[in-house]
Amino acid sequence: MVNYQKMIFITKMNKSPLKIFPYFLSFLALLLTWLALSTIIHSELIFPSPASVFIKCKELLFTKQFWNNFFTTLIRCFFSFLISFFLGSILGIAGGKNSFFREFMAFPLAVIRSTPVIAIILISIYLLSSRTLPVFISILMNLPIIVTSYFHGFDNVDPSLMNMAKIYNFSSVQKLIYIQLPACKNNIKAAMISVYGLCWKVVVAGEVLCLPKNGLGSVLQKNQIHLETASVFAITILFVFFSWLIEATVKGVLRRKWKN
């Protein structure tokens, strides 16, 4: 038995470089394309080279201002994620349990889903402060995803389990806890991952337009106005890298907590 487990471990170790290779190859292709374009355009102002951008990345990582802006944006994303999940769970469960409320929610969710983010930002900019607007926009964009995930989960409930619950006189709360919410598990997990990625994009987009005192979006807008293209590229790369890193951590936690 021990030898068999050892063979499985060795096999997985041998396969791991093969899994990494495609990612490395795609990264190399992207880097070479970037290098070729920067060489052809030959203007650091329009399209900076990878070398100048990576040097700028290194400089930013050692500046206090960058980390202040990064953590401000991170906190906005964190709060928008929590509030979105809390409100979405309430509305999703209510709609899953009550067909009338579900139909009532259908039109507002469709409107939110189809309205461009930029339009909602421009409308809300007159109503909210620059600090709260990015969070509000993120919550508004995330709600349809979370609510719909609950709706789909309730639709996937096994009818035989509900019949069994009826025979054993399960209360409404017991049906929710032991049958309906477990059926929503995979949908909720997928929604949480999608919502997390959307939080970053929407919050930064809101910061770019409403220009709060601190935030990565504000820095991007200011650098773009001052034609500091290398800084715009560098902040974008760091933003993508850290958001990917946190997303990978979230996925890892969800896989451990919610194993199939």
C-alpha positions as CSV (number, residue, x, y, z in Angstrom):
1,M,0.0,0.0,0.0
2,V,2.8,2.4,0.9
3,N,4.6,1.6,-2.4
4,Y,1.4,2.2,-4.3
5,Q,1.0,5.6,-2.7
6,K,4.6,6.4,-3.4
7,M,4.1,5.6,-7.1
8,I,1.0,7.9,-7.3
9,F,3.1,10.7,-5.7
10,I,6.0,10.2,-8.1
11,T,3.6,10.2,-11.1
12,K,2.0,13.5,-10.0
13,M,5.4,15.0,-9.5
14,N,6.4,13.9,-13.0
15,K,3.2,15.4,-14.5
16,S,3.5,18.7,-12.7
17,P,6.2,20.2,-15.1
18,L,4.0,19.2,-18.0
19,K,1.1,21.2,-16.5
20,I,3.3,24.3,-15.9
21,F,4.9,24.2,-19.4
22,P,1.8,25.6,-21.4
23,Y,1.5,28.5,-18.9
24,F,5.2,29.3,-19.3
25,L,4.9,29.0,-23.1
26,S,1.9,31.4,-23.2
27,F,3.7,33.9,-20.9
28,L,6.8,33.7,-23.2
29,A,4.7,34.3,-26.3
30,L,3.0,37.3,-24.7
31,L,6.3,38.7,-23.6
32,L,7.8,38.3,-27.1
33,T,4.8,39.9,-28.7
34,W,5.0,42.9,-26.3
35,L,8.7,43.2,-27.1
36,A,8.1,43.1,-30.8
37,L,5.4,45.7,-30.7
38,S,7.4,48.1,-28.5
39,T,10.4,47.7,-30.9
40,I,8.2,48.4,-34.0
41,I,6.4,51.4,-32.4
42,H,9.7,52.6,-30.9
43,S,8.1,55.1,-28.4
44,E,8.2,54.8,-24.7
45,L,5.5,57.4,-24.5
46,I,3.0,55.3,-26.6
47,F,4.0,51.7,-25.9
48,P,6.8,51.2,-23.4
49,S,9.2,48.3,-23.5
50,P,9.0,45.4,-21.1
51,A,12.3,46.4,-19.5
52,S,11.2,49.9,-18.6
53,V,7.9,48.6,-17.3
54,F,9.5,46.0,-15.1
55,I,11.9,48.6,-13.7
56,K,8.9,50.7,-12.9
57,C,7.3,47.8,-11.2
58,K,10.3,47.3,-9.0
59,E,10.3,51.0,-8.1
60,L,6.6,50.9,-7.2
61,L,6.9,47.8,-5.0
62,F,9.3,49.8,-2.7
63,T,7.1,52.9,-2.4
64,K,4.7,53.5,0.5
65,Q,2.3,55.4,-1.7
66,F,1.7,52.4,-4.0
67,W,0.9,50.1,-1.0
68,N,-1.4,52.7,0.5
69,N,-3.4,52.9,-2.8
70,F,-3.3,49.1,-3.2
71,F,-4.6,48.3,0.2
72,T,-7.3,51.0,-0.1
73,T,-8.6,49.4,-3.3
74,L,-8.3,45.9,-1.6
75,I,-10.4,47.1,1.3
76,R,-13.0,48.4,-1.1
77,C,-13.1,45.1,-2.9
78,F,-13.3,43.2,0.3
79,F,-16.3,45.1,1.6
80,S,-18.1,45.1,-1.7
81,F,-17.5,41.3,-1.9
82,L,-18.9,40.7,1.6
83,I,-21.9,43.0,1.2
84,S,-22.7,41.6,-2.2
85,F,-22.6,38.0,-0.9
86,F,-24.7,38.9,2.2
87,L,-27.4,40.8,0.2
88,G,-27.3,38.3,-2.7
89,S,-27.7,35.4,-0.3
90,I,-30.8,37.0,1.3
91,L,-32.4,37.8,-2.0
92,G,-31.4,34.5,-3.6
93,I,-32.8,32.4,-0.8
94,A,-36.0,34.5,-0.6
95,G,-36.5,34.1,-4.4
96,G,-35.6,30.4,-4.2
97,K,-38.3,29.8,-1.5
98,N,-40.9,32.1,-3.0
99,S,-41.8,32.0,-6.7
100,F,-43.6,35.4,-6.6
101,F,-40.6,37.2,-5.1
102,R,-38.4,35.5,-7.7
103,E,-40.5,36.8,-10.6
104,F,-40.6,40.2,-8.9
105,M,-36.8,40.3,-8.8
106,A,-36.4,39.1,-12.4
107,F,-36.9,42.6,-14.0
108,P,-34.6,44.6,-11.7
109,L,-31.9,42.0,-12.1
110,A,-32.2,42.0,-15.9
111,V,-32.0,45.8,-15.9
112,I,-28.8,45.7,-13.8
113,R,-27.3,42.9,-15.8
114,S,-27.9,44.7,-19.2
115,T,-26.9,48.2,-18.1
116,P,-23.3,49.2,-19.0
117,V,-21.1,49.7,-15.9
118,I,-20.0,53.1,-17.2
119,A,-23.6,54.4,-17.4
120,I,-24.3,53.4,-13.8
121,I,-21.1,55.0,-12.6
122,L,-21.9,58.3,-14.4
123,I,-25.4,58.3,-12.9
124,S,-24.2,57.4,-9.4
125,I,-21.4,59.9,-9.4
126,Y,-23.9,62.7,-8.6
127,L,-25.4,60.8,-5.7
128,L,-22.5,59.3,-3.8
129,S,-19.1,60.4,-2.5
130,S,-16.0,59.3,-4.4
131,R,-15.0,56.9,-1.6
132,T,-18.3,55.0,-1.5
133,L,-19.2,55.0,-5.2
134,P,-16.7,52.2,-6.3
135,V,-18.1,49.9,-3.5
136,F,-21.7,50.7,-4.4
137,I,-21.1,50.0,-8.1
138,S,-19.3,46.7,-7.4
139,I,-22.2,45.6,-5.1
140,L,-24.7,46.4,-7.8
141,M,-22.8,44.5,-10.5
142,N,-22.3,41.5,-8.3
143,L,-25.8,41.0,-7.0
144,P,-27.3,39.5,-10.2
145,I,-24.6,36.9,-10.3
146,I,-25.0,35.8,-6.7
147,V,-28.8,35.9,-6.7
148,T,-29.0,33.9,-10.0
149,S,-26.6,31.3,-8.6
150,Y,-29.0,30.7,-5.7
151,F,-32.0,30.5,-8.1
152,H,-30.2,27.8,-10.2
153,G,-29.2,25.9,-7.1
154,F,-32.8,25.8,-5.9
155,D,-33.9,24.6,-9.3
156,N,-31.4,21.7,-9.0
157,V,-32.9,20.4,-5.8
158,D,-33.8,16.7,-6.1
159,P,-37.6,16.3,-5.9
160,S,-37.3,13.0,-4.2
161,L,-35.4,14.6,-1.3
162,M,-38.2,17.2,-1.0
163,N,-40.8,14.4,-1.0
164,M,-38.8,12.6,1.7
165,A,-38.6,15.9,3.8
166,K,-42.4,16.2,3.4
167,I,-43.0,12.7,4.7
168,Y,-40.7,13.2,7.7
169,N,-42.3,16.6,8.4
170,F,-39.2,18.7,7.9
171,S,-39.7,22.4,8.8
172,S,-39.0,25.0,6.2
173,V,-35.7,25.8,8.0
174,Q,-34.7,22.2,8.0
175,K,-35.4,21.8,4.3
176,L,-33.3,24.9,3.6
177,I,-30.3,23.8,5.7
178,Y,-30.2,20.1,4.9
179,I,-31.5,20.0,1.3
180,Q,-31.8,23.3,-0.5
181,L,-28.5,25.0,0.5
182,P,-26.4,21.9,-0.2
183,A,-27.9,21.8,-3.7
184,C,-26.7,25.4,-4.1
185,K,-23.1,24.7,-3.0
186,N,-21.4,24.4,-6.4
187,N,-23.4,27.3,-7.9
188,I,-22.4,29.5,-5.0
189,K,-18.8,28.5,-5.2
190,A,-18.6,29.4,-8.9
191,A,-20.5,32.7,-8.2
192,M,-18.0,33.7,-5.4
193,I,-15.1,33.2,-7.7
194,S,-16.7,35.2,-10.5
195,V,-17.8,37.9,-8.2
196,Y,-14.3,38.2,-6.7
197,G,-12.8,38.8,-10.1
198,L,-15.5,41.3,-11.0
199,C,-15.0,43.2,-7.7
200,W,-11.5,44.2,-8.7
201,K,-12.4,45.4,-12.2
202,V,-15.5,47.4,-11.2
203,V,-13.9,49.0,-8.1
204,V,-10.9,50.2,-10.1
205,A,-13.1,51.4,-12.9
206,G,-15.2,53.4,-10.4
207,E,-12.0,54.9,-8.9
208,V,-10.8,55.9,-12.4
209,L,-13.9,57.9,-13.0
210,C,-14.7,59.4,-9.6
211,L,-11.1,59.9,-8.5
212,P,-11.1,59.2,-4.7
213,K,-8.1,60.4,-2.7
214,N,-6.5,57.0,-2.5
215,G,-6.9,53.9,-4.8
216,L,-5.2,52.2,-7.8
217,G,-7.8,53.7,-10.2
218,S,-7.0,57.2,-9.1
219,V,-3.3,56.6,-9.6
220,L,-3.9,55.1,-13.1
221,Q,-5.9,58.1,-14.1
222,K,-3.4,60.6,-12.8
223,N,-0.5,58.8,-14.5
224,Q,-2.4,58.6,-17.8
225,I,-3.1,62.4,-17.7
226,H,0.6,63.1,-17.0
227,L,1.6,60.7,-19.9
228,E,3.5,58.3,-17.6
229,T,2.7,55.3,-19.8
230,A,5.3,53.0,-18.2
231,S,3.7,53.7,-14.8
232,V,0.2,52.8,-16.2
233,F,1.6,49.5,-17.6
234,A,3.4,48.8,-14.3
235,I,0.4,49.4,-12.1
236,T,-1.8,47.3,-14.3
237,I,0.6,44.4,-14.2
238,L,1.0,44.6,-10.5
239,F,-2.8,44.9,-10.2
240,V,-3.4,41.8,-12.3
241,F,-0.7,39.8,-10.5
242,F,-1.9,40.5,-7.0
243,S,-5.6,40.0,-7.9
244,W,-4.7,36.7,-9.5
245,L,-2.7,35.7,-6.4
246,I,-5.6,36.5,-4.1
247,E,-8.0,34.8,-6.4
248,A,-5.9,31.6,-6.4
249,T,-5.9,31.8,-2.6
250,V,-9.7,32.1,-2.5
251,K,-10.1,29.2,-4.9
252,G,-7.7,27.1,-2.7
253,V,-9.7,27.9,0.4
254,L,-13.0,27.1,-1.3
255,R,-11.7,23.7,-2.6
256,R,-10.6,22.7,0.9
257,K,-13.8,23.9,2.6
258,W,-16.2,22.7,0.0
259,K,-14.9,19.5,-1.3
260,N,-17.2,17.6,-3.6
